[in-house]
Amino acid sequence: MKINKLNSIIILGLIAIVGILVAQLLWTKEAFTLEQKKLSQKTHIALLEVAKKLYEGTNHELPAQNPVQKIANDYYIVNIDNDFEPDILEFYLKTEFKKMNITTDFEYAMYNCQSDEMIYGNYISLSEKGKAKQSVYFPKHKNLVYYFAVRFPNETSYLFSSMRFWFVLSIVLIFILLIYVYSIFTLLQQKKYSELQRDFINNMTHEFKTPLSSILIASKYLSEQNLIKEDKKLHTYTNIIVNQGHKLNSHIEKILNIAKSDYTTIELKKDYISINLLIEETIENIALKYPEAKIEIITLEDYKIETDAFHFTNLIYNLLDNAVKYCDVNPEITITIKVENSILKLEFTDNGIGISPKNISFIFDKFYRIQNEKSNEVNGFGLGLYYVKKICELQNWKISAKNNLDKGTTITLSIPYKNDKK
C-alpha cells in the first residue's frame, strides 16, 4: 500500500470516528435537554393537579392564570389563594408525583403570612439514604400570600440516571477512538520498523553481492587455468570456492525475493501445466547438486493443474532440497501423486532426521531452523519452507508436515483439483 493512500485512510478513519463521537455527544446533550423538559412538564401537570385538589371543597375557584411558576430548573412555586393544611399538601404531592412517575427526592415548604417566612419545610426521600433529616430553606416571594414551593435537589443526577444508555454509548465510542488511535500509532511504528528492516536487508545483500560477484569471476577464471587443473588439490579448492560462492549467491537472492514478497504481492502467471513433467525436471536439477540422492515418483497418470510454472518449480525444488539437506544417510525421497475427494495430494516422504513434535508446527515460519546437530551443519536462513507456504497460500493450497512412523518426515501438499484437462 502506498504511503499517501495509507495516510488518507488513517485520516479519514480518524475524522469519521471523531465525527461520530461529536454527533453522539450532541445527541446526548439534546437528549438531556429533552429529559429536562419532560420532567418540567410532568412537574407542572402534577403541581397543577395538587392546586386543583387544594381548591376542592372551598368557596374559592382556581384562578384563570396558571398558578404554577418555574423559578429555576429545580425550583417551583404554586400560588394558592386559600389556606390549606401541610399534611394534606404533602399527601397530594406524593400522590401526584407518583402518578406522573417522578421518582426523585423533593422538598417543599409553605409560606406563613403571620410570620412572613417559609415554614414547615420537609424533605421527602424515596430512598433509605435520603431519609436522614435535611435542612430546607426557601426564599420569600413578594406579592404572594398563600403559596407553597417545591424543589428537586437531585434533579441533575436523576436526569443523568435516566440517560445511562446515552452515556455508556458515549464512553464506548471514546474507548473505540482511543483504541483506534493506539492501533494507528502501533501500525505506523511497525511500518517504520519494517521499512528499516527492508532497507537494511536490501543494503546488506547489495553490499554482499558486489564482492561476491568479483570472487565468482576470479575463482572461475582461476579454475580454468592449466596449472590449477593439473594440480588436483588446488583444483578441488577452487571448485569449493566456486560452489560455495554460488551457494552464497543463491541465499542472497532468496533473502531478496522473500523481503520483496513481504511488501509487494507475488504475481502468479497461471497456466495449465503438467506437474509430472515439472517434477521430473526438478529432480534432474537436484540430482546434479546431490548425485547421491535417490528420488522416486509414484503416480497413476499425468496430472495437470493451473498454476505458475516458475514458482511451482521453485516450490518442488525447495521441498526436495530441504529433504536432502536434513538427512544423515543416503537420501531416499518418494513423491506420491494421487487424487482423493477432488483434492490432488503431493506427498514428499523422506528418510531424514525427522522433526521434534514440539517444533513441527513452526517449520513454515520465516527464519525458523530446527536446532540440532544436523541443522547446524547446513547453511541456510530458514526461508525455504516459508517461501513454499507463501506460494501455497496465494493459491489457496494447504501444506502440512508429519513425522513418519519409522524415520523421516512427510510433507503433504493439498491442491483443489478438477479433472478437466486442457
C-alpha positions as CSV (number, residue, x, y, z in Angstrom):
1,M,0.0,0.0,0.0
2,K,1.4,3.4,-0.9
3,I,2.1,5.9,1.9
4,N,-0.3,8.5,0.6
5,K,-3.1,6.0,0.4
6,L,-2.4,4.7,3.9
7,N,-2.3,8.2,5.4
8,S,-5.5,9.1,3.6
9,I,-7.3,6.0,5.1
10,I,-5.9,6.8,8.6
11,I,-7.1,10.5,8.4
12,L,-10.5,9.5,7.0
13,G,-11.0,6.9,9.7
14,L,-10.0,9.3,12.4
15,I,-12.3,12.0,11.1
16,A,-15.2,9.5,10.8
17,I,-14.7,8.3,14.5
18,V,-14.3,11.9,15.8
19,G,-17.4,13.0,13.8
20,I,-19.4,10.1,15.2
21,L,-18.2,10.9,18.7
22,V,-19.1,14.6,18.4
23,A,-22.5,13.7,16.9
24,Q,-23.0,11.3,19.9
25,L,-22.2,14.0,22.4
26,L,-24.5,16.5,20.7
27,W,-27.3,13.9,20.7
28,T,-26.6,13.2,24.4
29,K,-26.8,16.9,25.2
30,E,-30.1,17.2,23.2
31,A,-31.4,14.1,25.0
32,F,-30.6,15.7,28.3
33,T,-32.4,18.9,27.4
34,L,-35.5,16.8,26.3
35,E,-35.4,14.9,29.5
36,Q,-35.2,18.1,31.4
37,K,-38.2,19.5,29.5
38,K,-40.2,16.3,30.1
39,L,-39.6,16.5,33.8
40,S,-40.6,20.1,33.9
41,Q,-43.8,19.4,32.0
42,K,-44.7,16.4,34.3
43,T,-43.9,18.6,37.3
44,H,-46.2,21.4,36.0
45,I,-49.0,18.9,35.5
46,A,-48.6,17.3,38.9
47,L,-48.4,20.6,40.7
48,L,-51.5,21.9,38.8
49,E,-53.4,18.8,39.9
50,V,-52.3,19.5,43.5
51,A,-53.5,23.0,43.3
52,K,-56.9,21.9,41.9
53,K,-57.3,19.4,44.8
54,L,-56.5,22.1,47.3
55,Y,-59.3,24.3,45.9
56,E,-61.8,21.5,46.1
57,G,-64.4,21.9,48.8
58,T,-63.6,25.6,49.3
59,N,-65.5,28.7,48.3
60,H,-62.7,29.8,46.1
61,E,-62.2,28.9,42.5
62,L,-59.0,28.1,40.7
63,P,-57.7,31.3,39.1
64,A,-57.7,31.6,35.3
65,Q,-54.0,32.3,35.4
66,N,-51.7,29.3,35.8
67,P,-50.7,29.2,39.5
68,V,-47.5,27.2,38.8
69,Q,-44.4,29.2,38.2
70,K,-40.9,27.7,37.5
71,I,-38.3,29.9,39.2
72,A,-35.3,27.7,38.3
73,N,-34.6,24.3,36.8
74,D,-35.3,22.5,40.0
75,Y,-37.5,25.1,41.9
76,Y,-41.2,25.7,41.5
77,I,-43.8,27.8,43.4
78,V,-47.6,27.4,43.3
79,N,-49.9,30.3,44.2
80,I,-52.9,29.2,46.2
81,D,-55.3,32.0,47.2
82,N,-56.6,29.9,50.0
83,D,-55.5,28.5,53.3
84,F,-54.5,24.8,53.4
85,E,-53.1,22.2,55.8
86,P,-49.5,21.0,55.4
87,D,-50.3,17.3,55.8
88,I,-52.9,17.4,53.0
89,L,-50.3,19.2,50.8
90,E,-47.7,16.5,51.4
91,F,-50.2,13.8,50.7
92,Y,-51.3,15.4,47.4
93,L,-47.7,16.0,46.3
94,K,-46.7,12.4,46.9
95,T,-49.8,11.1,45.1
96,E,-49.5,13.3,42.0
97,F,-45.7,12.8,41.7
98,K,-46.2,9.1,41.8
99,K,-48.9,9.3,39.1
100,M,-46.5,11.2,36.8
101,N,-43.7,8.8,37.6
102,I,-41.5,11.4,39.2
103,T,-39.3,9.2,41.3
104,T,-36.7,11.6,42.6
105,D,-36.4,13.1,46.1
106,F,-38.1,16.5,46.7
107,E,-38.5,19.1,49.4
108,Y,-41.4,21.5,50.0
109,A,-42.3,24.5,52.2
110,M,-45.3,26.7,52.9
111,Y,-45.5,30.5,53.4
112,N,-46.8,31.8,56.7
113,C,-48.3,35.3,56.3
114,Q,-48.3,35.9,60.0
115,S,-44.5,35.4,60.5
116,D,-43.8,36.4,56.9
117,E,-41.5,33.5,56.3
118,M,-41.4,30.0,54.8
119,I,-42.4,27.4,57.4
120,Y,-42.9,23.7,57.7
121,G,-40.3,22.6,55.3
122,N,-39.9,18.9,54.8
123,Y,-37.6,16.7,52.8
124,I,-39.3,13.7,51.1
125,S,-36.9,10.9,50.2
126,L,-37.7,7.9,48.1
127,S,-34.5,6.0,49.2
128,E,-33.1,4.9,52.5
129,K,-30.0,7.1,52.1
130,G,-32.0,10.3,51.9
131,K,-34.3,9.6,54.9
132,A,-31.9,11.5,57.3
133,K,-33.2,14.9,58.3
134,Q,-32.4,17.5,55.8
135,S,-32.3,21.3,56.3
136,V,-34.8,23.0,54.0
137,Y,-34.6,26.7,53.1
138,F,-36.8,28.6,50.6
139,P,-36.7,32.3,49.9
140,K,-39.7,34.6,50.4
141,H,-41.6,35.7,47.2
142,K,-43.2,39.1,47.1
143,N,-46.9,39.7,46.2
144,L,-47.8,36.1,47.2
145,V,-49.7,35.3,50.4
146,Y,-50.9,31.7,50.3
147,Y,-48.4,29.6,48.3
148,F,-46.1,26.6,48.6
149,A,-42.7,25.9,46.9
150,V,-41.2,22.6,45.7
151,R,-37.5,21.9,45.0
152,F,-35.8,18.9,43.4
153,P,-32.3,18.8,45.0
154,N,-31.2,15.8,43.0
155,E,-32.7,16.7,39.6
156,T,-29.4,16.6,37.7
157,S,-28.3,13.2,39.0
158,Y,-31.9,12.0,38.4
159,L,-31.8,13.1,34.8
160,F,-28.3,11.5,34.3
161,S,-29.5,8.2,35.7
162,S,-32.4,8.1,33.2
163,M,-29.9,8.6,30.4
164,R,-27.5,5.7,31.3
165,F,-27.6,4.3,27.8
166,W,-26.5,7.5,26.1
167,F,-23.6,8.0,28.5
168,V,-22.5,4.3,28.2
169,L,-22.6,4.6,24.4
170,S,-20.5,7.8,24.5
171,I,-17.9,6.1,26.8
172,V,-17.8,3.1,24.4
173,L,-17.2,5.5,21.5
174,I,-14.4,7.3,23.3
175,F,-12.9,3.9,24.2
176,I,-13.1,2.9,20.5
177,L,-11.4,6.2,19.5
178,L,-8.6,5.6,21.9
179,I,-8.1,2.0,20.6
180,Y,-8.1,3.3,17.0
181,V,-5.5,6.0,17.8
182,Y,-3.3,3.4,19.6
183,S,-3.7,0.9,16.7
184,I,-2.7,3.6,14.2
185,F,0.3,4.5,16.3
186,T,1.3,0.9,16.6
187,L,0.8,0.4,12.8
188,L,2.9,3.3,12.0
189,Q,5.6,2.2,14.3
190,Q,5.6,-1.3,12.8
191,K,5.6,0.2,9.3
192,K,8.6,2.3,10.3
193,Y,10.5,-0.8,11.7
194,S,9.5,-2.9,8.6
195,E,10.9,-0.2,6.3
196,L,14.1,-0.1,8.3
197,Q,14.4,-3.8,8.1
198,R,13.7,-3.9,4.4
199,D,16.3,-1.1,3.7
200,F,18.8,-2.9,5.9
201,I,18.3,-6.2,4.0
202,N,18.5,-4.6,0.6
203,N,21.6,-2.7,1.5
204,M,23.2,-5.7,3.2
205,T,22.5,-8.0,0.3
206,H,23.7,-5.4,-2.2
207,E,27.0,-4.9,-0.4
208,F,27.4,-8.7,-0.3
209,K,26.6,-9.3,-4.0
210,T,29.2,-6.8,-5.2
211,P,32.3,-8.5,-3.7
212,L,30.7,-11.9,-4.2
213,S,30.5,-11.3,-8.0
214,S,34.2,-10.4,-8.1
215,I,35.0,-13.6,-6.1
216,L,33.0,-15.8,-8.5
217,I,34.5,-14.2,-11.6
218,A,38.0,-14.5,-10.2
219,S,37.6,-18.0,-8.9
220,K,36.0,-19.2,-12.2
221,Y,38.9,-17.7,-14.2
222,L,41.3,-19.3,-11.7
223,S,39.7,-22.8,-12.0
224,E,40.2,-22.7,-15.8
225,Q,43.9,-22.2,-15.6
226,N,46.0,-25.2,-16.7
227,L,48.3,-25.0,-13.6
228,I,45.2,-25.3,-11.4
229,K,43.7,-28.1,-13.5
230,E,46.9,-30.1,-13.3
231,D,47.1,-29.8,-9.5
232,K,44.3,-32.0,-8.1
233,K,44.3,-30.4,-4.7
234,L,44.3,-26.8,-6.0
235,H,41.5,-27.8,-8.5
236,T,39.4,-29.1,-5.6
237,Y,39.9,-26.0,-3.6
238,T,39.0,-23.7,-6.4
239,N,35.8,-25.8,-7.1
240,I,34.9,-25.5,-3.4
241,I,35.3,-21.7,-3.7
242,V,33.1,-21.6,-6.9
243,N,30.4,-23.9,-5.4
244,Q,30.2,-22.1,-2.1
245,G,30.2,-18.8,-3.9
246,H,27.2,-19.9,-6.0
247,K,25.5,-21.2,-2.8
248,L,26.0,-17.9,-1.0
249,N,24.7,-16.1,-4.0
250,S,21.6,-18.3,-4.0
251,H,21.0,-17.5,-0.3
252,I,21.3,-13.8,-1.0
253,E,18.8,-14.0,-3.9
254,K,16.4,-15.9,-1.7
255,I,16.6,-13.3,1.0
256,L,15.9,-10.5,-1.6
257,N,12.9,-12.4,-3.0
258,I,11.4,-13.0,0.4
259,A,12.0,-9.4,1.5
260,K,10.4,-8.2,-1.7
261,S,7.4,-10.5,-1.4
262,D,6.7,-9.2,2.1
263,Y,6.0,-5.7,0.7
264,T,4.6,-6.5,-2.7
265,T,2.3,-9.3,-3.7
266,I,3.9,-12.0,-5.7
267,E,2.3,-12.1,-9.2
268,L,1.4,-15.5,-10.4
269,K,1.3,-16.2,-14.1
270,K,-1.0,-19.1,-14.1
271,D,-1.3,-21.7,-16.9
272,Y,-2.3,-25.4,-17.2
273,I,0.8,-27.4,-16.8
274,S,1.8,-31.0,-16.3
275,I,3.1,-31.3,-12.8
276,N,4.7,-34.7,-13.5
277,L,6.9,-33.1,-16.1
278,L,7.9,-30.2,-13.9
279,I,8.7,-32.5,-11.0
280,E,10.9,-34.7,-13.2
281,E,12.8,-31.7,-14.5
282,T,13.3,-30.5,-10.9
283,I,14.6,-34.0,-9.9
284,E,17.2,-33.8,-12.6
285,N,18.4,-30.4,-11.2
286,I,18.5,-31.9,-7.7
287,A,20.5,-34.9,-9.0
288,L,23.2,-32.5,-10.4
289,K,23.6,-31.0,-6.9
290,Y,23.1,-34.2,-4.9
291,P,24.0,-37.2,-7.1
292,E,23.7,-39.5,-4.1
293,A,20.0,-38.7,-3.6
294,K,17.5,-41.3,-4.8
295,I,14.2,-39.8,-5.7
296,E,11.2,-41.8,-7.0
297,I,7.8,-40.7,-8.3
298,I,4.6,-42.8,-7.7
299,T,1.7,-41.7,-9.8
300,L,-1.1,-43.3,-11.9
301,E,-1.4,-40.6,-14.5
302,D,-0.2,-37.3,-15.8
303,Y,-1.9,-34.6,-13.7
304,K,-2.4,-31.1,-14.9
305,I,-3.2,-28.0,-12.7
306,E,-3.5,-24.3,-13.2
307,T,-0.5,-22.6,-11.5
308,D,2.6,-20.6,-12.1
309,A,5.3,-22.9,-13.6
310,F,8.2,-20.9,-12.2
311,H,7.0,-20.7,-8.6
312,F,5.7,-24.3,-8.7
313,T,9.2,-25.5,-9.8
314,N,10.8,-23.5,-7.0
315,L,8.3,-24.9,-4.5
316,I,9.2,-28.5,-5.5
317,Y,12.9,-27.7,-5.5
318,N,12.8,-26.3,-2.0
319,L,11.0,-29.3,-0.7
320,L,13.4,-31.7,-2.2
321,D,16.5,-29.6,-1.3
322,N,15.2,-29.4,2.3
323,A,14.7,-33.2,2.4
324,V,18.2,-33.9,1.2
325,K,19.9,-31.4,3.5
326,Y,18.3,-32.8,6.6
327,C,19.2,-36.4,6.0
328,D,22.1,-38.2,7.9
329,V,22.2,-41.2,5.4
330,N,21.9,-41.6,1.7
331,P,18.7,-39.6,0.9
332,E,15.7,-41.5,-0.3
333,I,12.7,-39.5,-1.3
334,T,9.3,-40.7,-2.6
335,I,6.9,-38.4,-4.3
336,T,3.4,-39.8,-4.3
337,I,0.8,-38.1,-6.5
338,K,-2.9,-39.0,-6.1
339,V,-6.4,-37.7,-6.0
340,E,-8.7,-38.0,-3.0
341,N,-12.1,-36.4,-2.8
342,S,-11.4,-33.8,-5.5
343,I,-8.1,-33.0,-3.8
344,L,-4.8,-33.6,-5.6
345,K,-2.2,-34.6,-3.0
346,L,1.5,-34.5,-3.4
347,E,3.3,-36.4,-0.6
348,F,7.0,-35.9,-0.2
349,T,8.3,-38.7,2.1
350,D,12.0,-38.8,3.1
351,N,14.2,-40.8,5.3
352,G,15.8,-37.8,7.1
353,I,16.4,-37.0,10.7
354,G,12.7,-36.1,11.3
355,I,11.3,-33.2,13.4
356,S,10.6,-32.9,17.1
357,P,6.8,-32.9,17.7
358,K,7.1,-29.6,19.6
359,N,8.9,-28.0,16.6
360,I,6.9,-29.3,13.7
361,S,4.3,-26.6,13.8
362,F,7.0,-23.9,13.3
363,I,8.9,-25.2,10.3
364,F,7.0,-23.0,7.9
365,D,7.8,-19.8,9.9
366,K,10.2,-17.3,8.5
367,F,13.8,-17.7,9.6
368,Y,12.9,-20.7,11.7
369,R,15.5,-23.5,11.8
370,I,15.4,-26.6,13.9
371,Q,18.2,-26.7,16.4
372,N,20.0,-29.9,16.2
373,E,23.4,-31.1,15.1
374,K,22.5,-31.7,11.5
375,S,20.9,-28.3,11.0
376,N,23.9,-26.6,12.4
377,E,26.0,-28.2,9.7
378,V,23.7,-26.9,7.0
379,N,24.0,-23.4,5.7
380,G,20.6,-21.8,5.4
381,F,18.3,-19.0,6.7
382,G,15.0,-20.8,7.3
383,L,13.4,-19.2,4.2
384,G,12.8,-22.3,2.0
385,L,9.7,-23.7,3.7
386,Y,8.4,-20.1,4.4
387,Y,8.5,-19.4,0.7
388,V,6.8,-22.7,0.0
389,K,3.9,-21.9,2.4
390,K,3.6,-18.4,0.9
391,I,3.1,-19.7,-2.6
392,C,0.6,-22.2,-1.3
393,E,-1.4,-19.5,0.5
394,L,-1.5,-17.3,-2.6
395,Q,-3.2,-20.2,-4.5
396,N,-5.4,-21.4,-1.6
397,W,-3.5,-24.6,-1.3
398,K,-2.8,-26.4,2.0
399,I,0.5,-27.7,3.2
400,S,1.2,-29.9,6.3
401,A,4.0,-31.9,7.8
402,K,4.2,-35.0,9.9
403,N,6.8,-37.4,11.1
404,N,6.9,-40.9,9.7
405,L,6.4,-43.9,12.0
406,D,9.9,-45.3,11.3
407,K,12.1,-42.4,10.2
408,G,11.9,-39.1,8.3
409,T,9.1,-36.7,7.5
410,T,6.2,-36.5,5.1
411,I,5.2,-33.1,3.8
412,T,1.8,-33.1,2.0
413,L,0.6,-30.6,-0.5
414,S,-3.2,-30.5,-1.0
415,I,-4.5,-28.8,-4.2
416,P,-8.2,-28.5,-5.2
417,Y,-8.5,-30.5,-8.3
418,K,-10.9,-30.7,-11.2
419,N,-10.3,-33.4,-13.8
420,D,-10.8,-31.1,-16.8
421,K,-7.6,-31.4,-18.9
422,K,-6.9,-28.7,-21.4
